[in-house]
């Protein structure tokens, strides 16, 4: 048996994708010793305990930013660095035509000028522990996905209650790892008073626009600065109050102006959102053809309309800057991922890998009668068309326009207003958010996407309101949308919607919401058992891999919990030539010279002037003699890692991760170690802009980088 296993592993190493030394998004609390030893061989010099366990551990300076990005505390007074695109919505929300912080940048010259942000938070990971046996003892392996979620929520609630007896600012979340084969509980401390302190103009924070997104070389100064505020008595979390004070951080990252060179150790710590590296070949095919292809098609149509309106009206641009950027980011990501899936041959590699696992199963009997590749293929085949239609539904109706957002919010249950003693006087009311959307743009997007949806899905997947479009409006989607916006109470400013009033449910907008809600419920029911069965097969497949490679360290898929990735500074081969591993001030000035004719490369004249300096002083690299802007490492990252601190071997801050190159777009399912690269903004570029453009002396002093 051992000989057979050894032969299989040898074959696997030769023929299938595996975790290499530089690959992996590792949990910190149980970092394998072999991984730590590899990090040391690359130049990491801190003790093992200073990664997770000590009071000055690196993890203590890293935050989950807003639930969608990462960030790092860089001063004893709670100053936080993250990416400009992570702060995009906060910056936009404070911008007006008169005071356009998105366009012109912002610097708070005092604590009093720092701007609060509703619904923005940062969370610190306090600790993490394995609760797999506790959940398995409660029978989680015998439950459906829905039942398992309920059990996890109840255990997390009990653990939160226990944690809050010692500290009211804590809460606990439990997440599945290794496709549900293990479960870890993470304790967080969440701060909800987070204020905007500094941002560069959009021309620099998003330099290169969609042209350079997911590309190398890059010169984007992708950073923004926020501050955590705390209760003045406890230094703990507190809702926003003018009486709150800057958070006194027990540990923060020290900014380094020493730079890096080719081959130096580099480590990224952050909150990667989602990967599916254990996914089967059948799942990857569904992702490519049902998910990514659909996203590319629908968003391409939507973004063309958005861009036309944004270019025509400055007020509309301010409203939609953030929405467009969010949409375009994963539109291009999906496009690039599909190209990588095909060019690398990932599906074929997975099929070869699955053949080896099947052979291992036949020889060992492990999960015999449970893991069934033929059954998995059949299940995915049965689900494909319905999943493709579901993705079209999601991209068309979920958050795409104001009307559908309100209709679904109303039908899913809103907080009621009015007298609780008299149900006839209870009502729902939408807040005035006219500063966040444009009616003409909204209506055109919705009408075009309604028609687009009809053209790309089978008739059985059309929600019932399409019958109304055909009968009452002769198939004219634009006429239907015009009617909805004119007649529906959902779109009336300040209207009170008395949900117990006779005839309320006959409102055309509410009818639309009910139709969408019923369609979604029907599809979820139809997909439920099928998806549960597929998830179980994927869980068995992951378990088989872990057993077959039990002598090797393995990392779990990303799930928006803190992870560490490590590697080295360095470039790759691009179009047959070395890519270089950093960009310089000269390169951005060259692009800026084309800005009058190409908007993605436009920047204010002062930026070209600053970056054309003959001497950059302490910000100039001592080895190359250049002002370096962005750099490459082979750190393993994905969405959610944006804003992640990039550390050198001494645990000092050398940059912020903000993107990957084109060849990294397969990384959600496969890490291409030869080509995939993490792109970071050099921390010296960040500090240079704060100093020379922003004149943010008080912040530089606070960070001890005067």
Residue pairs with C-beta under 8 A, 6 or more apart in sequence:
1 363
1 364
4 363
4 364
5 360
5 363
5 364
5 548
8 356
8 359
8 360
8 363
8 548
9 548
9 549
11 356
12 18
12 353
12 356
12 548
12 549
15 352
15 353
15 356
16 349
16 352
16 353
16 356
17 346
17 349
17 350
17 353
17 670
17 671
18 549
18 552
19 552
19 553
19 554
19 555
20 671
20 673
21 38
22 566
22 567
22 568
22 634
22 635
22 636
22 673
23 636
23 671
23 673
24 35
24 553
24 555
24 565
24 636
25 272
25 275
25 555
25 556
25 557
25 558
25 563
25 564
25 565
25 636
25 637
25 638
26 32
26 35
26 555
26 563
26 564
26 565
27 128
27 177
27 184
27 555
27 556
27 561
27 562
27 563
27 564
28 51
28 52
28 58
28 59
28 128
28 269
28 562
28 563
28 564
29 52
29 127
29 128
29 129
30 130
31 48
31 51
31 52
31 564
32 553
33 48
34 553
35 553
35 566
36 44
36 48
36 51
38 566
39 265
39 267
39 566
42 265
42 566
42 567
42 568
42 649
43 264
43 265
43 649
44 265
44 267
44 566
44 649
45 649
45 650
46 58
46 649
46 650
46 651
47 54
49 57
50 56
50 57
50 58
50 651
51 57
51 58
51 59
51 564
52 58
52 59
55 250
55 251
56 251
57 251
58 253
58 269
58 647
58 651
59 125
59 269
59 562
60 124
60 250
60 251
61 72
61 73
61 74
61 249
61 251
61 252
61 253
61 645
62 70
62 71
62 72
62 73
62 124
62 125
62 269
62 270
62 562
62 644
62 645
63 70
63 71
63 72
63 73
63 80
63 122
63 123
63 124
64 70
64 71
64 122
64 123
64 125
64 188
64 271
64 560
64 562
65 71
65 80
65 82
65 86
65 122
65 226
65 271
65 643
66 86
66 120
66 121
66 122
67 121
67 123
67 560
68 86
68 273
68 640
69 82
69 83
69 86
69 271
69 640
69 642
69 643
70 82
70 86
70 269
70 270
70 271
70 640
70 641
70 642
70 643
70 644
70 645
70 657
71 80
71 81
71 82
71 86
71 122
71 226
71 643
71 645
72 80
72 81
72 82
72 253
72 643
72 644
72 645
72 653
72 656
73 79
73 80
73 228
73 249
73 251
73 252
73 253
74 80
74 81
74 252
74 253
74 255
74 653
74 703
75 249
75 252
75 699
75 702
75 703
75 704
76 248
76 249
76 252
76 702
77 227
77 246
77 247
77 248
77 249
77 702
78 227
78 228
78 229
78 230
78 246
78 247
78 248
78 249
79 197
79 225
79 226
79 227
79 252
79 699
79 702
79 703
80 122
80 194
80 225
80 226
80 227
80 228
81 223
81 224
81 225
81 643
81 645
81 653
81 656
81 686
82 223
82 224
82 226
82 642
82 643
82 656
83 222
83 223
83 224
83 642
83 643
83 656
83 658
83 681
84 91
84 199
84 200
84 202
84 204
84 205
84 206
84 220
84 221
84 222
84 223
84 224
85 205
85 206
85 222
85 325
85 329
85 642
85 658
86 224
86 642
86 643
87 196
87 199
87 224
87 226
88 102
88 321
88 322
88 325
88 326
89 322
90 115
90 117
90 120
90 196
90 224
90 226
91 101
91 102
91 106
91 196
91 199
91 224
92 102
92 318
92 321
92 322
93 117
93 118
94 101
94 106
94 115
94 196
95 101
95 102
95 103
95 318
96 318
97 314
97 315
97 318
100 318
101 196
101 199
102 201
102 202
102 318
102 321
103 201
103 202
103 203
103 318
104 201
105 199
105 200
105 201
105 204
105 693
105 694
106 115
106 196
106 198
106 199
107 197
107 198
107 694
107 695
107 696
108 114
108 115
108 195
108 196
108 197
108 198
109 698
110 698
111 246
114 195
114 196
114 197
114 227
115 195
115 196
116 193
116 194
116 195
116 240
117 194
117 195
117 196
117 226
118 240
120 192
120 194
120 226
121 190
121 191
121 192
121 194
122 190
122 191
122 194
122 226
122 228
123 188
123 189
123 190
123 191
124 188
124 189
124 190
124 191
125 186
125 187
125 188
125 561
125 562
126 170
126 187
126 188
126 189
127 186
127 187
128 184
128 185
128 186
128 187
128 561
128 562
129 184
129 185
130 182
130 183
130 184
130 185
131 155
131 174
131 183
131 184
131 185
132 181
132 182
132 183
132 184
134 155
135 151
135 152
135 155
135 174
135 183
138 151
138 155
139 151
140 148
140 151
140 152
140 183
143 151
144 532
145 531
145 532
145 535
146 528
148 180
152 174
152 176
152 183
155 174
155 185
156 172
156 173
156 174
156 185
159 172
159 174
159 185
159 187
160 170
160 171
160 172
163 170
163 171
163 172
163 187
164 170
164 171
167 189
167 236
168 236
169 189
169 190
169 236
169 237
170 187
170 188
170 189
171 187
171 188
171 190
172 185
172 186
172 187
172 188
173 185
173 186
173 188
174 183
174 184
174 185
174 186
175 183
175 184
175 186
175 559
175 560
175 561
176 182
176 183
176 559
177 183
177 184
177 556
177 557
177 559
178 278
178 542
178 543
178 546
178 554
178 556
178 557
179 278
179 535
179 538
179 539
179 541
179 542
179 543
179 557
180 535
180 539
181 539
181 542
181 543
181 546
182 556
184 561
186 561
186 562
189 236
189 237
190 237
191 228
191 229
191 230
191 237
191 238
191 247
192 237
192 238
192 239
192 240
193 228
193 229
193 230
193 237
193 238
193 239
193 240
193 241
193 244
194 226
194 227
194 228
194 229
195 226
195 227
195 229
196 224
196 225
196 226
197 225
197 226
197 227
197 699
198 224
198 225
198 690
198 694
198 696
198 699
199 205
199 224
199 225
200 221
200 223
200 224
200 689
200 693
200 694
201 603
201 604
201 607
202 321
203 602
203 603
203 604
203 607
204 220
204 221
204 603
204 607
204 689
205 220
205 221
205 222
205 223
205 224
206 220
206 222
206 325
207 219
207 220
207 221
207 588
207 591
207 600
207 601
207 603
208 215
208 218
208 219
208 220
208 591
208 600
208 601
209 599
209 600
210 328
210 332
210 600
211 598
211 600
211 601
212 218
212 219
212 220
212 600
213 328
213 329
213 332
213 659
214 332
214 333
214 336
214 659
214 660
214 661
214 662
214 664
214 665
215 661
215 662
216 574
216 579
216 632
216 661
216 662
216 677
216 679
217 579
217 580
217 583
217 587
217 630
218 583
218 629
218 630
218 659
218 679
219 583
219 587
219 588
219 591
219 629
219 630
220 630
220 658
220 659
220 681
221 629
221 681
221 685
221 686
221 689
222 656
222 658
222 659
222 681
223 656
223 681
223 686
223 689
225 690
225 699
227 246
227 247
228 246
228 247
228 249
229 238
229 240
229 244
229 245
229 246
229 247
230 236
230 237
230 238
230 244
230 245
230 246
230 247
230 248
231 237
231 238
231 244
232 243
232 244
232 245
235 247
235 248
238 244
253 645
253 647
253 651
253 652
253 653
254 651
254 652
254 653
254 704
255 652
255 653
255 683
255 687
255 703
255 704
255 705
256 648
256 650
256 652
256 653
256 654
256 683
257 618
257 619
257 683
257 684
257 687
257 705
258 622
258 648
258 652
258 654
259 621
259 622
259 623
259 628
259 654
259 682
259 684
260 266
260 569
260 631
260 648
260 654
261 569
261 623
262 569
262 570
262 571
262 581
263 568
263 569
263 570
264 568
264 569
264 648
264 649
265 566
265 567
265 568
265 569
265 648
265 649
266 566
266 567
266 568
266 569
266 633
266 635
266 646
266 647
266 648
266 654
267 564
267 565
267 566
267 567
267 635
267 646
267 647
267 648
267 649
268 564
268 565
268 566
268 633
268 635
268 636
268 637
268 641
268 644
268 645
268 646
268 647
268 657
268 678
269 562
269 563
269 564
269 644
269 645
269 647
270 562
270 563
270 637
270 640
270 641
270 643
270 644
270 645
270 657
271 560
271 561
271 562
271 563
271 640
271 641
271 644
272 558
272 560
272 563
272 637
272 638
272 639
272 640
272 641
273 558
273 559
273 560
273 638
273 639
273 640
273 641
274 557
274 558
274 559
274 560
274 638
274 639
274 640
274 668
275 557
275 558
275 638
275 667
275 668
275 669
276 283
276 284
276 287
276 557
276 668
276 669
277 557
277 668
277 669
277 670
277 671
278 538
278 541
278 542
278 545
278 557
279 287
279 350
279 538
279 669
280 350
280 354
280 376
280 380
280 537
280 538
280 541
281 347
281 350
281 351
281 354
282 376
282 377
282 380
283 380
283 534
283 538
284 341
284 346
284 347
284 350
284 669
285 347
285 380
286 380
286 383
286 384
286 387
287 669
288 337
288 338
288 341
288 347
289 384
289 388
290 384
290 387
290 388
290 391
291 334
291 387
291 391
292 334
292 335
292 337
292 338
293 334
293 338
294 388
294 391
294 392
294 395
294 456
295 330
295 331
295 334
295 391
295 395
296 331
296 334
296 335
296 338
297 452
297 456
298 392
298 395
298 396
298 449
298 452
299 327
299 328
299 330
299 331
299 395
300 331
301 448
301 449
301 452
302 327
302 400
302 445
302 448
302 449
303 324
303 327
303 328
303 331
305 441
305 444
305 445
305 448
306 320
306 323
306 324
306 327
306 441
306 445
307 324
309 316
309 320
309 438
309 440
309 441
309 444
310 316
310 317
310 320
310 321
310 324
311 317
313 438
315 438
316 438
316 441
319 435
319 436
319 437
319 438
320 437
320 438
320 441
330 639
333 639
333 665
336 662
336 665
337 665
337 666
337 668
337 669
339 665
340 346
340 663
340 665
340 666
340 670
340 672
341 347
341 666
341 669
344 666
344 670
344 672
346 666
346 669
346 670
349 670
354 373
354 541
356 548
357 371
357 541
357 544
357 545
357 548
358 373
360 366
360 544
360 548
361 367
361 368
361 371
361 544
366 544
366 547
366 548
367 540
367 543
367 544
370 540
371 537
371 540
371 541
371 543
371 544
372 537
375 533
375 537
376 534
376 537
376 538
376 541
379 530
379 533
379 534
379 537
380 534
382 530
383 527
383 530
383 531
383 534
385 458
386 461
386 523
386 526
386 527
387 527
388 457
389 457
389 458
389 461
389 523
390 523
390 527
392 453
392 456
392 457
392 461
393 453
393 457
393 461
393 463
393 519
393 520
393 523
396 449
396 450
396 452
396 453
397 404
397 408
397 516
398 404
398 408
399 405
400 445
400 446
400 449
401 442
401 443
401 445
401 446
401 449
402 433
402 437
402 442
402 491
403 442
403 446
403 481
403 484
403 485
403 488
403 490
403 491
403 509
403 512
404 446
404 512
404 513
404 516
406 430
406 490
406 491
406 509
406 513
407 490
407 509
407 510
407 512
407 513
407 516
408 513
408 516
408 517
409 430
410 428
410 490
410 497
410 510
410 513
411 510
411 513
411 514
411 516
411 517
412 517
414 428
415 428
416 426
416 427
416 428
416 499
417 426
417 427
417 428
417 429
417 496
418 425
418 426
418 427
419 425
419 426
420 426
423 500
424 498
424 500
424 501
425 498
426 498
426 499
426 500
427 496
427 497
427 498
427 499
428 496
428 497
428 499
429 494
429 495
429 496
429 497
430 490
430 495
432 493
432 494
434 493
439 485
443 478
443 481
443 482
443 485
446 481
447 477
447 478
447 480
447 481
447 482
448 477
450 469
450 477
450 480
450 481
451 477
453 462
454 462
454 466
454 477
461 523
463 515
463 516
463 518
463 519
464 515
464 518
464 519
465 511
465 512
465 515
465 516
468 480
468 511
469 475
469 476
469 477
469 480
472 480
473 479
473 480
473 483
483 508
484 491
484 508
484 509
484 512
485 491
487 507
487 508
487 509
488 507
488 508
488 509
488 510
488 512
489 495
489 497
489 504
489 507
489 509
489 510
490 497
490 507
490 509
490 510
490 513
491 509
497 504
498 504
504 510
505 511
505 514
545 554
546 554
555 563
558 638
558 640
560 640
565 635
565 636
565 637
565 678
566 635
567 633
567 634
567 635
567 636
568 633
568 634
569 581
569 631
569 632
569 633
570 581
570 632
570 633
570 634
571 578
571 579
571 580
571 581
571 632
571 677
572 579
572 632
572 661
572 663
572 674
572 675
572 677
573 579
573 674
573 675
579 632
579 677
581 631
581 632
582 624
582 626
582 628
582 629
582 630
582 631
582 632
582 682
583 628
583 629
583 630
583 631
584 624
584 626
584 627
584 628
584 629
585 611
585 612
585 613
585 616
585 626
585 627
585 629
586 626
587 629
588 603
588 611
588 629
589 608
589 611
589 612
591 601
592 601
592 602
592 603
592 607
592 608
592 611
593 608
594 601
595 601
595 602
595 603
596 602
606 693
607 693
610 692
610 693
611 627
613 627
616 627
616 688
619 627
619 684
619 685
619 687
619 688
619 691
620 626
620 627
621 627
621 628
621 684
627 684
627 685
627 688
628 682
628 684
628 685
629 681
629 682
629 685
630 679
630 680
630 681
630 682
630 685
631 655
631 679
631 680
631 682
632 661
632 677
632 678
632 679
632 680
633 646
633 677
633 678
633 680
634 673
634 676
634 677
634 678
635 646
635 657
635 678
636 667
636 671
636 676
636 678
637 644
637 657
637 660
637 664
637 667
637 678
638 660
638 667
638 668
639 668
641 657
641 678
642 657
642 658
642 659
643 656
643 657
643 658
644 656
644 657
645 653
645 655
645 656
645 657
646 653
646 654
646 655
646 656
646 657
646 678
646 680
647 653
647 654
648 654
653 683
654 680
654 682
654 683
655 680
655 681
655 682
655 683
656 680
656 681
656 683
656 686
657 678
657 679
657 680
658 679
658 680
658 681
659 678
659 679
660 667
660 676
660 677
660 678
660 679
661 675
661 676
661 677
661 679
663 672
663 675
663 676
663 677
664 672
664 675
664 676
664 677
664 678
666 672
666 676
667 676
687 700
687 705
690 696
690 699
690 700
691 697
691 700
697 706
700 706
